[in-house]
Amino acid sequence: MSPSDPDFSDDPDAPVRVEHRFDGETPPSIAIVQAIAAIENVDPIASPSDLGITLYDHVDPTALDQIVTGRNGSTSVTIDLTIHNDHEYAVRVQNSGRLIVERSG
């Protein structure tokens, strides 16, 4: 599943936002990595070395996937987290399959 085109502006310090969907084939943890890689225009596989961060440094990916996808759909689940390297990434994951990542700084 590929992310939507990031919102880029001519201002390098302007926030960049990408919306992404996840499903049974692409869990939320992988979708987060893909969205950040899209924002930074790097290969998701190479993102740990290219970006100097891993998702596991900020959250347990297995637990995140279980919390978000392990619900029966009758309860709404939203998880917000922040990932830092040279930039700050505000991440919102919803059990509806929606994921939003916004880079600032």
Buried (B, 14 or more C-beta within 10 A) or exposed (E): EEBEEBEEEEEEEEBBBBBBBBEEEBBBBBBBBBBBBBBBEBEBEEBBEBBEBEBEEBBEBEEBBEBBBEEEEEEEBEBEBEBEEEBEBBBBBBBEBBBBBBBEE
